[in-house]
């Protein structure tokens, strides 16, 4: 049975959500799989991928310095994921430190600081357009509860916009080698890999034929999203984005039903393409 047929059969009995959207694109080959791939979806924390790219590009151009220290005050701390809000008032961290915290622990305070450093949301969206990606916009900072009707959701991104962006970062010279390597190394250290990559063999990278996953996940209420690049032992590379809205299970449990569904899809994909 093909991956597509197995997935279709699986989804017949897994419909506890309003919409599932998927884009999978082989980076160094021709395989493509799409489902609702151009639909704008809520992103949760996956939008931090664009903030990472925008600020790294600013540093590559010499307009910022990854080693510059930022003094962080308590009034700049936000709830939700991350650890900055638990640290001392006035702590100093470099811009690179903030990028790492934003991605690997999905720190919301670090995210808003990075958005400020890059020059605000217009600069993040300009970066998306500069690299040539459509159907993607970051609308507001984390925990911005502005009544502005233009800011209804944190971000609106299609799955295909994510895979298009990741392929372009991976395969073009938009970033030089140093910054491209840093972009993907930060994503590889991301700690929340309990969705698409949950059942993949991630213990040891590259040396013994296991899997590398460079990704960003996000979840809030009924939203679940996971996007990244997976590199299999056979040297095949795939950009993927799986996004769910209206999940009936709104819990933050490790065994959230939508988490498990996305993990099952990842397992199917690995068994068909990763061995």
C-alpha positions as CSV (number, residue, x, y, z in Angstrom):
1,X,0.0,0.0,0.0
2,X,1.3,3.4,-0.9
3,X,1.8,6.2,1.7
4,X,-1.0,8.1,0.1
5,X,-3.4,5.2,0.3
6,X,-2.4,4.3,3.8
7,X,-2.9,7.9,4.9
8,X,-6.3,8.2,3.3
9,X,-7.5,5.0,5.0
10,X,-6.1,6.2,8.3
11,X,-7.8,9.6,8.1
12,X,-11.2,7.9,7.5
13,X,-11.2,7.1,11.2
14,X,-9.4,10.2,12.5
15,X,-11.6,13.2,12.0
16,X,-11.6,15.0,15.4
17,X,-10.7,18.4,13.9
18,X,-12.1,21.0,11.5
19,X,-9.2,21.0,9.0
20,X,-6.0,19.1,8.3
21,X,-3.6,20.7,5.8
22,X,-0.3,19.0,4.6
23,X,2.6,19.9,2.3
24,X,5.5,17.5,1.9
25,X,8.1,18.3,-0.8
26,X,11.3,16.3,-1.5
27,X,14.1,18.8,-1.5
28,X,16.5,16.8,-3.6
29,X,14.0,15.0,-5.7
30,X,10.5,15.2,-7.3
31,X,8.2,13.7,-4.7
32,X,5.3,15.9,-3.6
33,X,2.2,15.3,-1.4
34,X,-0.4,18.0,-0.8
35,X,-3.7,18.3,1.1
36,X,-5.3,21.7,1.5
37,X,-1.7,22.9,1.0
38,X,-2.6,26.5,0.0
39,X,-5.2,27.2,2.7
40,X,-4.2,29.8,5.3
41,X,-4.0,28.1,8.7
42,X,-3.3,29.3,12.3
43,X,0.3,28.7,13.1
44,X,0.8,28.8,16.9
45,X,4.6,29.0,17.5
46,X,5.7,27.7,14.0
47,X,5.7,31.4,12.9
48,X,8.9,31.8,14.9
49,X,10.6,30.1,12.0
50,X,10.2,33.4,10.0
51,X,11.5,35.5,12.9
52,X,14.6,33.3,13.1
53,X,15.2,33.7,9.3
54,X,14.6,37.5,9.3
55,X,16.9,38.2,12.2
56,X,19.7,35.9,10.9
57,X,19.5,37.7,7.6
58,X,19.8,41.1,9.3
59,X,22.9,39.8,11.1
60,X,24.4,38.4,7.9
61,X,24.0,41.8,6.2
62,X,25.9,43.4,9.1
63,X,22.9,45.3,10.3
64,X,23.0,43.5,13.6
65,X,25.5,41.4,15.6
66,X,24.6,38.0,16.9
67,X,27.0,38.6,19.8
68,X,25.4,41.9,20.9
69,X,24.2,41.7,24.5
70,X,20.6,42.6,25.3
71,X,19.5,43.6,28.8
72,X,16.1,42.0,29.5
73,X,13.7,43.7,31.9
74,X,10.8,42.0,33.7
75,X,8.3,44.2,31.8
76,X,9.4,42.4,28.6
77,X,8.5,39.0,30.0
78,X,5.4,37.1,28.7
79,X,3.6,34.0,29.9
80,X,3.4,30.7,28.1
81,X,6.3,28.6,26.8
82,X,9.9,29.4,27.6
83,X,12.2,30.2,30.6
84,X,13.1,33.9,30.4
85,X,10.2,34.9,32.6
86,X,11.7,32.8,35.4
87,X,15.2,34.4,35.2
88,X,16.5,37.5,36.9
89,X,15.4,41.0,36.1
90,X,18.1,42.7,34.0
91,X,19.7,39.5,32.8
92,X,21.9,40.0,29.7
93,X,21.8,37.6,26.8
94,X,23.2,37.8,23.2
95,X,20.9,38.0,20.2
96,X,22.0,34.5,19.3
97,X,21.0,33.3,22.8
98,X,17.5,34.8,22.2
99,X,17.2,33.1,18.9
100,X,18.1,29.8,20.4
101,X,15.6,30.2,23.3
102,X,12.9,31.3,20.8
103,X,13.3,28.1,18.8
104,X,14.5,25.3,21.0
105,X,12.2,26.1,24.0
106,X,9.7,28.3,22.0
107,X,10.3,31.1,24.5
108,X,7.6,33.8,23.9
109,X,9.5,36.6,25.6
110,X,12.5,35.9,23.4
111,X,10.3,35.9,20.4
112,X,8.9,39.3,21.0
113,X,12.4,40.6,21.8
114,X,13.7,39.2,18.5
115,X,10.8,40.8,16.6
116,X,11.7,44.2,18.2
117,X,15.4,43.7,17.3
118,X,14.7,42.8,13.6
119,X,12.6,46.0,13.3
120,X,9.1,44.9,13.9
121,X,6.5,42.8,12.1
122,X,6.9,44.7,8.8
123,X,10.5,43.5,8.6
124,X,9.6,39.9,9.3
125,X,7.0,40.0,6.5
126,X,9.4,41.8,4.2
127,X,11.8,38.9,4.7
128,X,9.2,36.4,3.7
129,X,8.5,38.3,0.6
130,X,12.1,38.9,-0.2
131,X,12.8,35.2,-0.3
132,X,9.8,34.8,-2.7
133,X,7.2,33.1,-0.5
134,X,3.5,33.7,-0.8
135,X,0.5,32.9,1.5
136,X,2.3,33.8,4.7
137,X,2.1,36.7,7.1
138,X,3.0,37.3,10.8
139,X,0.2,39.5,12.1
140,X,1.1,40.3,15.7
141,X,3.6,39.7,18.5
142,X,2.9,36.9,21.0
143,X,0.3,37.9,23.6
144,X,-0.6,41.0,21.7
145,X,-4.4,41.3,22.4
146,X,-4.9,44.4,20.3
147,X,-8.5,44.7,19.1
148,X,-7.2,45.7,15.7
149,X,-9.2,43.7,13.2
150,X,-6.1,43.3,11.1
151,X,-4.6,41.2,13.9
152,X,-7.1,38.5,14.4
153,X,-4.6,35.6,14.5
154,X,-0.9,35.5,15.5
155,X,-0.1,34.5,11.9
156,X,-1.7,33.1,8.8
157,X,0.5,30.7,6.8
158,X,-0.3,27.9,4.3
159,X,1.6,24.6,4.6
160,X,3.0,25.0,1.2
161,X,4.4,28.5,2.2
162,X,6.4,26.8,4.9
163,X,7.8,24.0,2.7
164,X,8.6,26.6,0.0
165,X,10.4,28.7,2.5
166,X,12.4,25.8,3.9
167,X,13.4,24.5,0.4
168,X,14.6,28.0,-0.5
169,X,16.6,28.4,2.6
170,X,18.0,24.9,2.2
171,X,18.8,24.9,-1.5
172,X,19.5,28.5,-2.6
173,X,22.2,31.0,-1.7
174,X,19.8,33.3,0.0
175,X,21.9,32.8,3.2
176,X,25.6,32.2,3.0
177,X,26.9,28.8,4.4
178,X,27.6,30.1,7.9
179,X,24.1,31.5,8.4
180,X,22.4,28.6,6.6
181,X,24.1,26.1,8.9
182,X,23.2,28.1,11.9
183,X,19.6,28.3,10.8
184,X,19.2,24.6,10.6
185,X,21.4,23.8,13.6
186,X,19.1,25.8,15.8
187,X,16.0,24.1,14.3
188,X,17.7,20.7,14.9
189,X,18.1,21.5,18.6
190,X,14.4,22.2,19.0
191,X,13.1,20.2,21.9
192,X,9.4,19.7,21.1
193,X,9.5,16.8,18.6
194,X,6.4,14.9,19.7
195,X,4.4,15.5,16.6
196,X,5.6,14.5,13.1
197,X,9.0,13.2,14.4
198,X,7.6,11.4,17.5
199,X,8.2,7.9,16.4
200,X,11.3,8.4,14.3
201,X,14.7,7.2,15.5
202,X,16.3,10.5,16.6
203,X,18.8,9.3,19.2
204,X,22.0,9.5,17.2
205,X,22.3,11.7,14.2
206,X,24.1,10.8,11.0
207,X,26.6,8.3,12.3
208,X,24.6,5.1,12.4
209,X,21.9,5.7,9.8
210,X,19.3,7.4,11.9
211,X,17.2,10.5,11.2
212,X,17.8,14.2,11.4
213,X,14.9,16.5,12.0
214,X,15.3,20.3,11.9
215,X,11.9,21.7,12.9
216,X,9.6,24.0,14.7
217,X,6.3,22.9,16.3
218,X,3.5,24.9,17.8
219,X,0.3,24.3,19.7
220,X,-2.4,26.4,21.3
221,X,-6.0,25.4,22.1
222,X,-7.3,23.5,19.1
223,X,-4.3,24.4,16.9
224,X,-1.4,22.0,16.2
225,X,1.4,22.7,13.7
226,X,4.7,21.2,12.8
227,X,7.1,22.2,10.0
228,X,10.7,21.4,9.2
229,X,13.2,19.4,7.2
230,X,13.7,15.7,7.7
231,X,16.9,14.0,6.4
232,X,16.8,10.2,6.2
233,X,19.7,7.8,6.2
234,X,19.2,7.3,2.4
235,X,20.1,11.0,2.0
236,X,16.7,11.9,0.9
237,X,15.5,15.2,2.3
238,X,12.0,16.4,2.7
239,X,10.5,19.7,3.7
240,X,7.2,19.2,5.5
241,X,4.4,21.1,7.1
242,X,1.4,19.6,8.9
243,X,-1.2,21.9,10.3
244,X,-4.5,21.3,12.2
245,X,-7.2,23.7,13.2
246,X,-10.3,23.1,15.3
247,X,-8.9,20.0,17.1
248,X,-11.6,18.7,19.4
249,X,-8.9,17.8,21.9
250,X,-7.7,21.2,23.3
251,X,-5.6,19.7,26.1
252,X,-1.9,20.4,26.4
253,X,-1.2,16.7,27.2
254,X,1.8,14.9,25.8
255,X,-0.8,12.4,24.5
256,X,-3.1,15.0,23.0
257,X,-5.1,13.2,20.3
258,X,-4.0,15.5,17.5
259,X,-0.4,15.2,18.6
260,X,-0.7,11.4,18.3
261,X,-2.5,11.7,14.9
262,X,0.4,13.8,13.5
263,X,2.9,11.3,15.0
264,X,1.1,8.5,13.2
265,X,1.4,10.3,9.9
266,X,5.1,10.9,10.5
267,X,5.6,7.2,11.3
268,X,3.8,6.2,8.1
269,X,6.0,8.6,6.1
270,X,9.2,7.3,7.7
271,X,8.2,3.7,7.0
272,X,7.5,4.5,3.3
273,X,10.4,6.9,2.6
274,X,13.0,6.7,5.3
275,X,14.1,3.1,5.3
